[in-house]
């Protein structure tokens, strides 16, 4: 109880601080984005100057999106859930994930046919997957493999022993595993705490796993983690279902991936 109260106090403080920071930062981004758009309009289509200006505009849009997501996490702003075909979303993001994780990391997908669609906010789901995948990359300084797998699960009364944080029902499970350094018992105990990180100063915010857990909880799902030193890390993301595959699906996977971090950018574990 004391630990939960402490976490609530930390998140309340983050919400108060981030509100002012996001407002000021968005004002700066508005100037950058607006001038980049004007500059882009003045450059001929065949000019070599277009690409750096487009990158400037793209970076500004990513910055605005990330600040809004931080604010949403800190203030627990409402999600916008819809029926999402998780396999379709992951296939659409495969090339982007490869580019984001760099040439030293091999991305493998093991997507099994899913019986149901997840009922989640697709933009927040994509952001969560990116954060978890970048965490996996950072745990493999010499390179390695990141495997993303999906499966359908039914949680019933008999499952409550190991899934006590989930309500009985249908779930889609996304599993992200790496071949990296792994975690000690002490690190695992703190892994989901906001701002906890084992990375060097300036290399991570310590919000990656806590944001993933926050998203899952607010969606009616859960996140679990298993890891051993030198044995890699596996994260299971449980997403509640809201429909069968035969129902009309929410298009996803094409609109948001391009606004996520590019290779070399950091996400906090």
C-alpha positions as CSV (number, residue, x, y, z in Angstrom):
1,X,0.0,0.0,0.0
2,X,2.8,2.4,0.9
3,X,4.6,1.7,-2.3
4,X,1.4,2.3,-4.4
5,X,0.9,5.6,-2.6
6,X,4.4,6.6,-3.3
7,X,4.0,5.8,-7.0
8,X,0.8,7.8,-7.2
9,X,2.5,10.8,-5.6
10,X,5.3,10.6,-8.1
11,X,2.9,10.4,-11.0
12,X,0.9,13.3,-9.7
13,X,4.0,15.4,-9.5
14,X,5.0,14.3,-13.0
15,X,1.6,15.4,-14.3
16,X,1.9,18.8,-12.7
17,X,5.4,19.4,-14.1
18,X,4.8,18.0,-17.5
19,X,1.7,20.1,-18.1
20,X,3.8,23.3,-18.1
21,X,6.7,21.7,-19.9
22,X,4.6,20.3,-22.7
23,X,2.8,23.7,-23.1
24,X,6.1,25.6,-23.5
25,X,7.7,22.9,-25.6
26,X,4.7,22.8,-28.0
27,X,5.0,26.6,-28.4
28,X,8.6,26.1,-29.6
29,X,7.6,23.2,-31.8
30,X,4.9,25.2,-33.4
31,X,7.4,27.8,-34.5
32,X,9.8,25.1,-35.9
33,X,7.0,23.2,-37.7
34,X,5.4,26.3,-39.1
35,X,8.6,27.7,-40.5
36,X,9.6,24.3,-41.9
37,X,6.3,24.1,-43.7
38,X,6.8,27.6,-45.2
39,X,10.3,26.7,-46.2
40,X,9.3,23.5,-47.8
41,X,6.7,25.3,-49.9
42,X,9.3,27.6,-51.3
43,X,11.7,24.8,-52.4
44,X,11.4,23.3,-55.8
45,X,10.5,19.6,-56.0
46,X,13.8,18.6,-57.5
47,X,16.0,20.5,-55.1
48,X,18.5,18.8,-52.8
49,X,17.3,21.0,-50.0
50,X,13.9,19.3,-49.7
51,X,15.1,16.2,-47.9
52,X,16.8,18.0,-44.9
53,X,13.7,20.3,-44.6
54,X,11.4,17.3,-44.7
55,X,13.5,15.7,-42.0
56,X,13.2,18.8,-39.9
57,X,9.5,18.9,-40.3
58,X,9.2,15.1,-39.5
59,X,11.3,15.6,-36.4
60,X,9.1,18.4,-35.2
61,X,6.0,16.3,-35.6
62,X,7.6,13.4,-33.8
63,X,8.5,15.7,-30.9
64,X,5.0,17.0,-30.6
65,X,3.6,13.5,-30.7
66,X,6.0,12.3,-28.0
67,X,5.2,15.2,-25.6
68,X,1.5,14.5,-26.0
69,X,2.0,10.9,-25.1
70,X,4.1,11.8,-22.1
71,X,1.3,14.1,-20.9
72,X,-1.3,11.5,-21.6
73,X,0.6,8.9,-19.5
74,X,1.2,11.3,-16.7
75,X,-2.3,12.7,-16.5
76,X,-4.1,9.4,-17.4
77,X,-5.9,11.1,-20.3
78,X,-8.6,8.9,-22.0
79,X,-7.5,6.4,-24.6
80,X,-9.3,6.0,-27.9
81,X,-9.8,2.2,-28.3
82,X,-11.0,0.5,-31.4
83,X,-11.0,-3.1,-32.8
84,X,-7.5,-3.8,-33.9
85,X,-6.2,-6.7,-35.9
86,X,-2.8,-7.0,-34.1
87,X,-1.2,-9.2,-36.8
88,X,-2.0,-6.6,-39.5
89,X,-0.7,-3.8,-37.3
90,X,2.6,-5.7,-36.7
91,X,3.1,-6.6,-40.4
92,X,2.5,-3.0,-41.4
93,X,5.2,-1.9,-38.9
94,X,7.8,-4.6,-39.7
95,X,10.0,-2.6,-42.1
96,X,9.9,0.4,-39.8
97,X,10.9,-1.7,-36.8
98,X,13.8,-3.1,-38.7
99,X,15.0,0.4,-39.6
100,X,14.5,1.7,-36.0
101,X,16.5,-1.1,-34.4
102,X,19.4,-0.9,-36.7
103,X,21.5,-3.3,-38.7
104,X,23.0,-5.2,-35.7
105,X,19.5,-6.4,-34.7
106,X,17.5,-9.1,-36.5
107,X,13.8,-8.7,-36.2
108,X,11.7,-11.9,-36.4
109,X,8.0,-12.1,-36.3
110,X,6.0,-15.3,-35.4
111,X,2.5,-14.3,-35.9
112,X,-0.1,-17.0,-35.4
113,X,-3.6,-16.7,-36.7
114,X,-5.6,-14.8,-34.1
115,X,-9.2,-15.7,-33.1
116,X,-10.1,-12.2,-32.0
117,X,-9.2,-8.6,-32.4
118,X,-7.8,-6.6,-29.6
119,X,-9.8,-3.6,-28.3
120,X,-7.2,-1.0,-27.6
121,X,-5.9,2.4,-28.7
122,X,-3.9,1.6,-31.9
123,X,-1.6,4.6,-31.7
124,X,-0.7,3.8,-28.1
125,X,-0.2,0.2,-28.9
126,X,2.3,1.1,-31.6
127,X,4.1,3.4,-29.3
128,X,4.3,0.6,-26.6
129,X,5.6,-1.9,-29.1
130,X,8.3,0.5,-30.2
131,X,9.3,1.2,-26.6
132,X,9.6,-2.5,-25.8
133,X,11.5,-3.2,-29.0
134,X,14.0,-0.4,-28.5
135,X,14.5,-1.6,-24.9
136,X,15.3,-5.0,-26.3
137,X,17.8,-3.5,-28.8
138,X,19.5,-1.5,-26.0
139,X,19.9,-4.7,-24.0
140,X,22.0,-6.2,-26.9
141,X,25.0,-3.8,-27.3
142,X,26.7,-6.3,-29.6
143,X,23.6,-7.0,-31.6
144,X,21.2,-10.0,-31.5
145,X,17.6,-11.0,-32.2
146,X,14.3,-9.5,-31.3
147,X,11.4,-11.8,-31.7
148,X,7.8,-10.6,-31.7
149,X,5.1,-13.3,-31.4
150,X,1.4,-13.3,-31.1
151,X,-1.2,-15.8,-29.7
152,X,-4.8,-16.0,-28.6
153,X,-5.5,-16.7,-25.0
154,X,-8.5,-17.5,-22.8
155,X,-8.1,-16.5,-19.2
156,X,-10.6,-18.4,-17.0
157,X,-11.0,-19.1,-13.3
158,X,-8.4,-21.8,-13.5
159,X,-5.9,-19.3,-14.8
160,X,-6.3,-16.7,-12.1
161,X,-3.4,-18.2,-10.1
162,X,-0.8,-17.0,-12.6
163,X,-2.9,-14.2,-14.2
164,X,-4.4,-12.7,-11.1
165,X,-4.2,-9.2,-12.6
166,X,-6.5,-10.1,-15.5
167,X,-10.2,-10.5,-15.6
168,X,-11.5,-13.8,-17.1
169,X,-12.0,-13.4,-20.8
170,X,-10.4,-13.5,-24.3
171,X,-7.0,-11.9,-24.8
172,X,-4.4,-11.3,-27.5
173,X,-0.9,-11.8,-26.2
174,X,2.1,-10.0,-27.8
175,X,5.4,-11.5,-26.7
176,X,8.6,-9.5,-27.3
177,X,11.9,-11.3,-26.5
178,X,15.5,-10.5,-27.0
179,X,18.9,-12.3,-26.7
180,X,20.4,-9.6,-24.6
181,X,22.1,-9.2,-21.3
182,X,19.0,-10.0,-19.2
183,X,18.2,-8.6,-15.7
184,X,19.2,-9.6,-12.2
185,X,16.4,-10.2,-9.6
186,X,17.0,-6.8,-8.1
187,X,16.5,-5.1,-11.5
188,X,13.4,-7.1,-12.3
189,X,11.8,-6.0,-9.0
190,X,12.2,-2.3,-10.0
191,X,11.8,-2.6,-13.8
192,X,8.3,-1.2,-13.9
193,X,8.9,1.7,-11.6
194,X,8.6,5.1,-13.3
195,X,12.1,6.7,-13.9
196,X,14.0,3.5,-13.0
197,X,16.7,2.8,-15.6
198,X,20.0,1.0,-15.8
199,X,21.2,3.1,-18.7
200,X,23.7,5.9,-18.6
201,X,22.6,9.4,-17.8
202,X,20.9,10.9,-20.9
203,X,20.4,7.5,-22.5
204,X,17.0,6.6,-21.2
205,X,14.1,8.1,-19.3
206,X,13.1,5.0,-17.2
207,X,9.5,5.3,-18.5
208,X,9.4,2.6,-21.2
209,X,8.2,-0.3,-19.1
210,X,6.1,1.8,-16.8
211,X,4.3,3.4,-19.8
212,X,3.8,-0.1,-21.3
213,X,2.3,-1.3,-18.0
214,X,0.2,1.9,-17.6
215,X,-1.2,1.5,-21.2
216,X,-2.0,-2.2,-20.6
217,X,-3.7,-1.6,-17.3
218,X,-5.8,1.3,-18.6
219,X,-6.8,-0.9,-21.5
220,X,-7.9,-3.8,-19.3
221,X,-4.8,-5.9,-19.9
222,X,-1.5,-6.6,-18.3
223,X,2.3,-6.8,-18.8
224,X,4.5,-9.5,-17.4
225,X,8.3,-9.9,-17.6
226,X,10.8,-12.7,-17.3
227,X,14.5,-12.4,-17.4
228,X,17.8,-13.9,-16.2
229,X,21.3,-12.5,-16.4
230,X,22.8,-13.3,-19.8
231,X,19.6,-15.1,-20.6
232,X,17.7,-12.4,-22.4
233,X,14.4,-10.8,-21.5
234,X,10.8,-11.7,-22.5
235,X,7.9,-9.3,-22.1
236,X,4.3,-10.5,-22.5
237,X,1.7,-7.8,-23.3
238,X,-1.9,-9.0,-22.7
239,X,-4.6,-7.1,-24.6
240,X,-8.4,-7.5,-24.1
241,X,-10.5,-8.5,-27.0
242,X,-13.6,-6.8,-28.3
243,X,-14.6,-8.7,-31.4
244,X,-14.0,-11.6,-33.7
245,X,-12.0,-11.5,-36.9
246,X,-15.2,-11.6,-39.0
247,X,-16.2,-8.2,-37.7
248,X,-15.3,-4.9,-39.3
249,X,-11.7,-4.0,-38.4
250,X,-10.2,-0.6,-37.6
251,X,-7.5,0.2,-40.2
252,X,-4.2,0.5,-38.3
253,X,-0.5,0.2,-38.8
254,X,-0.1,2.7,-41.6
255,X,-0.7,6.1,-40.1
256,X,1.3,6.2,-36.9
257,X,4.4,4.1,-37.4
258,X,6.2,6.8,-39.4
259,X,6.0,9.2,-36.5
260,X,7.9,6.9,-34.1
261,X,11.6,7.1,-33.2
262,X,14.1,6.5,-36.0
263,X,17.2,4.4,-35.6
264,X,19.5,5.8,-32.9
265,X,16.8,7.5,-30.8
266,X,16.2,6.4,-27.3
267,X,13.3,4.9,-25.4
268,X,13.6,4.4,-21.6
269,X,13.5,1.0,-20.0
